[in-house]
Amino acid sequence: MKAAPPRARPTRPRPPEVPTVPVRVAPPPRRRRGWVFRLLAGALLVGALIIGGTASRVWQVARVDDRRTVDAVVVLGAAQYDGKPSSIFAARLRHAEALSVDGVAPRIVTTGGGRAGDAYTEAEAGRRYLVDRGVPADQVIAVGEGADTLGSLHAVADRAGRDGWNSVLIVSDPWHSLRARTMARDSGLEAWTSPTRSGPVVQTRETQLRYIVRETAALLYYRLTHASVDTETTGLG
């Protein structure tokens, strides 16, 4: 008896072919964070160098007495009380008097305006103080215009132009010297500085550090804007 032939397996229908869609491979993400970090780090470094360099210059100029023969000693104003200079202002005026005695200049120019209600401007109070101490009245000029250092120096430059003199030795506090000299030269004056070494601004390390920080910020502000930082009590505006 013959074996029955094997039965053929039923064939399954092949599923219809689905068209394939090409897959796009995205490029690897750029390292944007790295560039941003480097940019920020670079900006911070440049900023630190500018601030540190400015603070160093404020400190260096504060330590230099650049006295020489000039046309006028210019005393930057500070607070006055009914015609009496504050301790900061008086220290500057005494230093200017000593320079005059040494024959540095034939005239002293006191500066500084007044506030509403004041009987005297800072310039007038300074002139009275010097005359009362024996400085000849015809050697002291009061220039009472200007609400801050920049305005006062512009007024001094105008007076210098009218009277025919130009070179000045600026008397202020040590930490103010660089900014005052910069403003004076920008105003057209041939300027140097002879800072006072007495008064409350130079008494303690804490006070000195505070004024160095303040003057560094004020000088950077001036260089960016050519405007003065307003202040009502120190005469450092």
C-alpha positions in Angstrom: 0.0 0.0 0.0 1.5 3.3 -1.1 1.9 6.2 1.4 -0.3 9.1 0.8 1.7 12.1 -0.5 2.2 14.9 2.0 -0.4 17.6 2.0 0.8 20.9 0.8 0.8 23.6 3.5 -1.5 26.5 2.7 0.4 29.6 1.9 -0.4 32.8 3.7 -0.9 35.9 1.7 2.0 38.3 2.0 1.0 41.6 3.6 1.1 44.6 1.3 4.4 46.5 1.3 4.2 49.8 3.2 6.3 52.5 1.6 9.1 53.5 3.8 9.7 57.1 4.8 13.3 58.2 5.0 14.3 59.1 8.5 16.3 62.3 8.8 19.0 62.2 11.4 19.3 65.5 13.3 22.8 66.9 13.5 24.4 66.9 16.9 23.4 69.9 19.0 25.9 72.7 18.9 27.7 73.5 22.2 26.0 76.8 22.7 26.3 76.6 26.4 30.1 76.5 26.1 30.3 79.6 24.0 27.9 81.5 26.2 30.0 80.6 29.3 33.2 81.7 27.6 31.6 84.9 26.5 30.3 85.7 30.0 33.6 84.7 31.5 35.5 87.0 29.1 33.2 89.9 29.8 33.6 89.4 33.5 37.4 89.3 33.2 37.5 92.5 31.1 35.2 94.2 33.5 37.3 93.1 36.5 40.5 94.4 34.7 38.9 97.8 34.0 37.6 98.2 37.5 40.8 97.0 39.1 42.9 99.2 36.8 40.8 102.3 37.5 41.0 101.7 41.3 44.7 101.3 41.1 45.0 104.7 39.2 42.8 106.4 41.8 45.1 105.1 44.6 48.3 106.0 42.7 47.3 109.6 41.9 46.0 110.0 45.5 49.5 109.4 46.8 51.2 112.0 44.5 51.6 115.7 45.4 52.2 117.2 41.9 52.7 120.7 43.1 54.4 123.2 40.8 54.2 126.8 39.8 50.9 127.5 38.2 48.5 130.4 37.5 46.0 129.5 40.3 45.4 127.1 43.1 41.8 125.9 42.8 40.1 124.6 45.9 37.1 122.4 45.2 34.2 123.3 47.5 32.5 121.1 50.1 29.7 121.7 52.6 29.5 125.0 54.4 27.2 126.0 57.3 26.1 129.7 57.3 29.4 130.8 55.9 31.6 128.4 58.0 33.3 125.6 56.0 32.9 122.0 57.0 35.9 120.1 58.4 36.5 118.6 54.9 36.3 122.0 53.2 38.5 123.7 55.9 41.2 121.1 55.5 41.3 121.8 51.7 41.4 125.6 52.3 44.3 125.3 54.8 46.3 123.3 52.3 45.7 125.9 49.6 46.8 128.6 52.0 50.1 126.7 52.6 50.6 126.4 48.9 50.1 130.1 48.5 52.6 130.9 51.2 55.1 128.7 49.3 54.6 130.9 46.3 53.0 128.2 44.1 50.5 130.6 42.5 49.6 134.3 42.7 45.9 133.5 43.3 43.6 131.0 45.1 40.3 130.2 43.5 37.5 128.9 45.8 34.7 127.1 44.1 31.2 125.7 44.8 27.7 127.0 44.5 24.9 127.1 47.1 21.6 125.5 47.8 18.3 127.1 48.1 18.1 129.2 51.2 21.9 129.4 51.8 23.2 132.9 52.7 26.6 132.0 51.2 27.9 129.8 48.4 30.7 127.4 49.1 33.0 129.6 47.2 32.1 132.7 49.3 32.5 130.7 52.5 35.9 129.5 51.4 37.0 133.0 50.5 35.9 134.5 53.8 37.7 131.7 55.6 41.0 132.4 53.8 40.8 136.2 54.2 40.1 135.8 57.9 43.3 133.7 58.1 45.3 136.5 56.6 45.4 135.7 52.9 45.2 139.0 51.0 41.7 139.6 49.7 42.9 140.5 46.2 44.5 137.1 45.9 41.4 135.1 46.5 38.7 134.7 43.8 35.4 133.1 44.6 33.7 131.3 41.6 30.3 130.4 43.0 28.8 128.6 40.1 28.4 124.8 39.8 26.5 122.3 41.9 29.2 119.6 41.6 32.9 119.2 40.6 32.2 119.2 36.9 30.1 122.3 37.0 32.6 124.1 39.3 35.5 123.3 37.0 33.6 124.4 33.9 33.0 127.7 35.7 36.7 128.0 36.7 37.7 127.4 33.0 35.3 130.2 31.9 36.8 132.6 34.5 40.3 131.5 33.5 39.5 132.3 29.8 38.2 135.7 30.7 41.1 136.6 32.9 43.9 135.1 30.7 45.3 132.3 32.8 45.1 128.6 32.3 47.3 126.4 34.5 45.9 125.3 37.9 46.8 123.1 40.8 43.7 121.4 42.2 43.2 121.0 45.9 40.8 118.3 47.0 40.9 115.0 49.0 43.4 112.4 47.8 40.8 110.0 46.4 39.1 112.7 44.4 42.3 113.9 42.7 42.2 111.7 39.6 38.6 112.4 38.7 39.0 116.1 39.4 42.1 116.3 37.3 40.4 114.4 34.4 37.4 116.8 34.5 39.7 119.9 34.7 41.7 118.8 31.6 38.5 117.9 29.8 37.3 121.5 30.6 40.4 122.9 28.8 42.5 123.7 31.9 46.2 122.7 32.2 45.7 120.8 35.5 47.7 119.0 38.2 46.7 118.0 41.8 48.0 118.6 45.3 45.7 116.7 47.6 45.2 117.5 51.3 46.6 115.0 53.8 44.4 116.0 56.7 40.7 116.0 57.4 38.1 113.3 58.1 38.4 111.7 54.6 41.9 110.5 55.2 41.8 109.5 58.9 40.9 105.8 58.9 41.5 102.8 56.5 37.8 102.1 56.4 37.1 105.7 55.3 39.9 105.6 52.7 38.6 102.3 51.3 35.1 103.6 51.0 36.2 106.7 49.1 38.4 104.7 46.8 35.5 102.4 45.9 33.2 105.4 45.4 35.7 107.3 43.3 36.4 104.3 41.1 32.7 104.0 40.3 32.3 107.7 39.9 35.3 108.0 37.5 34.0 105.0 35.4 30.6 106.7 35.3 32.1 110.0 34.2 34.2 108.3 31.4 31.0 106.6 30.1 28.7 109.6 30.4 30.8 112.7 30.8 28.5 113.6 33.7 29.2 114.0 37.4 27.9 111.9 40.2 25.6 114.1 42.3 26.5 114.5 46.0 25.4 117.0 48.5 27.7 116.5 51.5 31.3 115.8 50.5 32.0 118.1 47.5 33.1 115.0 45.6 30.4 115.2 43.0 
